[in-house]
Amino acid sequence: MLTIPPLRFVLQDNALPIPNLQTKLLIGKTVEMTCAFAIKTGDLIVANVIGENGRTYNLSYEAEEDEAELNFPILKSFITRKSGTNVFLLLRIRRGSRDVYFAPTSTVSIDAGVIVVPLPGTVWDFADGTFQGWVPQSVYAGGMVHVVNGSVVVDLPSSQVTRAHIITRPVSVIAGRTYDFSFDVFGGTPAGDGSTLYLTINGSRIGANVQTITNASTQTGTGTFTAGSTGTVHLGIFNETIPGKDNLLFLGNIRMTPRP
């Protein structure tokens, strides 16, 4: 089992609770990123820089030689457009044909020293055809989830009976504030596939079950969370009863609303 430190910007500071990157320090057209982890030839590096508005910078490549430390550039223009907000840095490394290792998600503010949370009424509607920062998990990773016509389409033919998160996303929260969450879902068949969905924060349930999900009408799942500390948490949609047959669902309009 490999332990990978969090991905970071070379020029970010060490401020707490969230480090900050000042774009005025950046020179040229790229921003250097680093991780204090030794890379081996053939390692597959997959990095994601996720903005709070859902825009994501994705990079993947295979290492051509051993390196004592992981270093790579990303476009400066992507980061400067995030000024005044937070970005989330994700990193995973595949070593060999099957072993995949994940670094902890890190949060960095851009040109700011404070947490920036989504505005009331923030909706991830997937209308731009991207995942808007959401990441498929477990059995749903590897091309089993797609964005089509404003919906996250879950399509697992002959799926294994198990329970797992479908998608998750890092979000910023402030200590003591309460947040309301919701999502829309409908099924792919008149009878439904037997899935049972609910919302989670850091893997723990925050809402009631959504069941009997058919193509007759859209259902809405809801959840509530009060932050115990300021920082980053992972919002997720969990499937409690993945059926042992075709698993077909359509998710959309995921909302996060801070209460006054």
TORDONU-564440 format. One record per residue (C-alpha): residue number from 1; x, z negated, y negated. Coordinates in Angstrom, 2 decimals, padded with zeros to 5 digits. Last residue first. Layout:
<kepas>
seq/X/Z/Y
NUM/X/Z/Y
...
</kepas>
This chain:
<kepas>
seq/X/Z/Y
260/-028.97/-006.41/-032.17
259/-028.98/-005.30/-028.50
258/-026.27/-002.86/-027.46
257/-027.71/000.32/-025.87
256/-026.10/002.20/-022.98
255/-028.04/005.16/-021.56
254/-027.63/007.50/-018.58
253/-029.75/010.57/-019.25
252/-029.25/012.19/-015.84
251/-029.11/011.95/-012.06
250/-030.36/014.51/-009.51
249/-030.30/013.52/-005.82
248/-029.75/015.19/-002.43
247/-028.35/013.27/000.57
246/-028.79/015.41/003.70
245/-028.87/013.16/006.76
244/-027.62/009.70/007.68
243/-029.11/008.27/004.51
242/-027.10/006.43/001.83
241/-028.79/003.06/001.55
240/-027.43/000.92/-001.29
239/-026.51/003.82/-003.55
238/-024.74/002.43/-006.63
237/-024.75/003.76/-010.19
236/-021.80/002.38/-012.13
235/-020.58/000.83/-015.37
234/-016.96/-000.30/-015.30
233/-015.93/-002.94/-017.81
232/-013.45/-002.82/-020.69
231/-012.71/-005.60/-023.15
230/-014.27/-008.51/-024.98
229/-015.37/-011.39/-022.78
228/-018.49/-012.77/-021.12
227/-020.45/-009.60/-021.77
226/-024.20/-009.82/-021.24
225/-025.56/-007.11/-018.92
224/-029.01/-005.61/-018.45
223/-030.22/-002.96/-016.00
222/-032.71/-000.12/-015.67
221/-033.53/002.68/-013.23
220/-035.92/005.38/-014.32
219/-037.94/007.63/-012.01
218/-038.60/011.34/-012.45
217/-041.58/012.85/-010.66
216/-042.65/014.71/-007.51
215/-039.12/015.62/-006.40
214/-038.80/012.37/-004.47
213/-036.99/009.03/-004.89
212/-038.81/006.44/-002.79
211/-036.59/003.69/-004.24
210/-035.03/002.50/-007.50
209/-033.76/-001.03/-006.95
208/-033.57/-003.59/-009.76
207/-030.72/-004.05/-012.23
206/-027.34/-005.66/-012.96
205/-025.73/-005.49/-009.50
204/-022.02/-006.30/-009.30
203/-019.38/-003.57/-008.78
202/-017.66/-004.05/-012.14
201/-021.06/-003.61/-013.80
200/-023.74/-002.18/-011.54
199/-026.94/-000.12/-011.75
198/-029.28/000.45/-008.80
197/-030.13/003.14/-006.25
196/-031.89/003.19/-002.88
195/-031.65/006.52/-001.03
194/-034.19/007.41/001.65
193/-033.89/011.21/001.39
192/-037.07/012.00/-000.50
191/-040.35/013.11/001.06
190/-041.15/015.90/-001.40
189/-037.48/017.01/-001.49
188/-034.59/017.10/-003.96
187/-035.05/013.72/-005.54
186/-035.40/012.49/-009.09
185/-033.27/010.18/-011.20
184/-033.12/008.91/-014.77
183/-030.69/006.22/-015.94
182/-030.86/002.95/-017.85
181/-028.67/000.33/-019.51
180/-029.36/-002.53/-021.91
179/-026.41/-004.40/-023.38
178/-026.11/-008.04/-024.43
177/-023.33/-009.18/-026.74
176/-021.50/-012.47/-026.21
175/-018.04/-010.95/-025.83
174/-017.85/-007.32/-026.93
173/-018.07/-004.38/-024.50
172/-016.15/-001.15/-023.96
171/-017.15/001.32/-021.23
170/-015.34/002.63/-018.14
169/-017.41/005.05/-016.03
168/-018.70/005.03/-012.46
167/-020.37/007.55/-010.14
166/-022.02/007.47/-006.69
165/-021.02/003.93/-005.76
164/-021.20/003.25/-002.06
163/-023.31/002.23/000.91
162/-022.96/003.81/004.37
161/-024.75/006.08/006.82
160/-022.62/009.22/006.87
159/-023.85/012.32/005.07
158/-025.17/015.38/006.90
157/-024.97/017.47/003.73
156/-023.98/015.42/000.68
155/-025.32/016.93/-002.55
154/-025.48/014.71/-005.63
153/-026.31/016.75/-008.72
152/-025.41/015.16/-012.05
151/-028.00/016.70/-014.33
150/-027.90/018.66/-017.59
149/-028.39/022.08/-016.02
148/-025.82/021.52/-013.24
147/-023.06/018.89/-013.12
146/-021.61/018.59/-009.61
145/-021.06/015.91/-006.95
144/-019.71/016.56/-003.45
143/-016.48/018.08/-004.78
142/-014.01/015.54/-003.44
141/-015.65/012.28/-004.42
140/-019.13/011.26/-003.29
139/-017.89/009.46/-000.17
138/-015.94/007.06/-002.42
137/-016.54/007.62/-006.13
136/-017.51/010.37/-008.58
135/-016.08/009.79/-012.10
134/-018.10/009.68/-015.33
133/-016.21/010.61/-018.49
132/-018.66/013.18/-019.83
131/-019.15/014.67/-016.33
130/-019.13/018.15/-017.88
129/-021.81/020.85/-018.30
128/-022.32/020.24/-022.01
127/-025.81/018.83/-021.43
126/-024.43/016.00/-019.29
125/-026.94/013.63/-020.96
124/-024.70/010.60/-021.47
123/-026.89/008.81/-023.98
122/-025.85/006.44/-026.78
121/-028.99/004.87/-028.28
120/-027.20/002.14/-030.16
119/-023.66/003.28/-031.01
118/-021.07/003.13/-028.27
117/-018.54/000.35/-028.73
116/-015.33/000.40/-030.78
115/-013.02/-002.51/-030.05
114/-010.64/-003.36/-032.84
113/-007.13/-002.50/-033.91
112/-007.69/001.08/-034.98
111/-005.86/004.39/-035.25
110/-006.66/005.21/-031.60
109/-007.63/002.26/-029.42
108/-006.23/002.11/-025.90
107/-008.09/001.07/-022.74
106/-006.40/000.98/-019.33
105/-007.91/001.70/-015.93
104/-005.92/000.08/-013.12
103/-003.76/002.59/-011.22
102/-005.21/004.22/-008.12
101/-003.50/005.19/-004.85
100/-004.49/008.04/-002.52
99/-003.11/008.37/001.03
98/-004.36/011.50/002.83
97/-001.89/014.37/003.01
96/001.20/012.61/001.74
95/001.19/010.63/-001.48
94/-001.85/011.14/-003.69
93/-001.52/009.52/-007.09
92/-004.34/008.30/-009.32
91/-004.35/007.65/-013.04
90/-007.05/006.77/-015.55
89/-006.60/006.13/-019.28
88/-009.66/005.17/-021.33
87/-009.86/006.12/-025.00
86/-011.12/003.98/-027.87
85/-012.41/005.13/-031.25
84/-011.24/005.38/-034.86
83/-009.19/008.55/-034.29
82/-010.36/010.35/-031.14
81/-009.82/013.82/-032.66
80/-006.15/012.90/-033.06
79/-005.92/012.39/-029.29
78/-007.18/015.83/-028.23
77/-005.05/017.53/-030.90
76/-001.89/015.87/-029.55
75/-002.15/017.79/-026.28
74/-000.84/015.90/-023.27
73/002.75/015.22/-022.23
72/004.19/013.87/-018.94
71/006.28/010.96/-017.70
70/006.27/009.13/-014.35
69/009.36/007.01/-013.79
68/012.33/007.10/-011.40
67/011.58/010.75/-010.62
66/011.87/012.57/-007.29
65/011.39/016.31/-007.54
64/008.72/019.00/-007.88
63/005.87/016.58/-008.49
62/002.50/018.20/-007.84
61/000.16/018.66/-010.81
60/-003.06/017.39/-012.32
59/-004.27/016.93/-015.90
58/-007.72/016.23/-017.30
57/-008.62/015.55/-020.93
56/-012.17/014.21/-021.14
55/-014.94/014.35/-023.73
54/-017.55/011.69/-023.01
53/-018.08/010.40/-026.54
52/-016.04/007.31/-025.71
51/-013.08/009.53/-024.87
50/-011.59/009.81/-021.38
49/-007.92/010.56/-020.70
48/-007.67/011.55/-017.04
47/-004.55/011.79/-014.87
46/-004.07/013.26/-011.37
45/-000.53/013.36/-009.96
44/-000.07/014.85/-006.49
43/003.18/013.58/-004.98
42/005.21/016.42/-003.44
41/008.63/015.10/-004.42
40/008.44/011.35/-004.99
39/007.47/009.50/-008.16
38/008.72/006.03/-009.09
37/006.19/004.09/-011.18
36/006.56/002.74/-014.70
35/003.82/004.98/-016.08
34/004.25/007.24/-019.09
33/002.44/009.43/-021.59
32/003.98/011.54/-024.33
31/001.71/013.06/-026.96
30/002.03/016.77/-027.75
29/001.95/019.14/-030.72
28/004.93/017.84/-032.67
27/005.47/014.33/-033.96
26/003.09/011.42/-033.40
25/003.64/008.24/-035.41
24/000.77/009.03/-037.79
23/-001.48/009.00/-034.71
22/-001.23/005.22/-034.49
21/-001.83/004.09/-030.90
20/-003.36/000.68/-030.32
19/-003.27/-001.90/-027.53
18/-006.51/-003.71/-026.68
17/-006.95/-007.49/-026.36
16/-004.29/-007.76/-027.65
15/-001.70/-005.55/-029.37
14/001.18/-004.15/-027.31
13/001.78/-000.98/-029.32
12/001.25/002.63/-028.21
11/004.16/005.05/-028.61
10/004.84/005.89/-024.94
9/001.10/006.17/-024.26
8/000.02/004.25/-021.18
7/-000.96/004.59/-017.49
6/-001.57/001.27/-015.77
5/000.91/000.06/-013.13
4/000.69/001.53/-009.60
3/000.82/-000.78/-006.59
2/001.47/001.07/-003.33
1/000.00/000.00/000.00
</kepas>
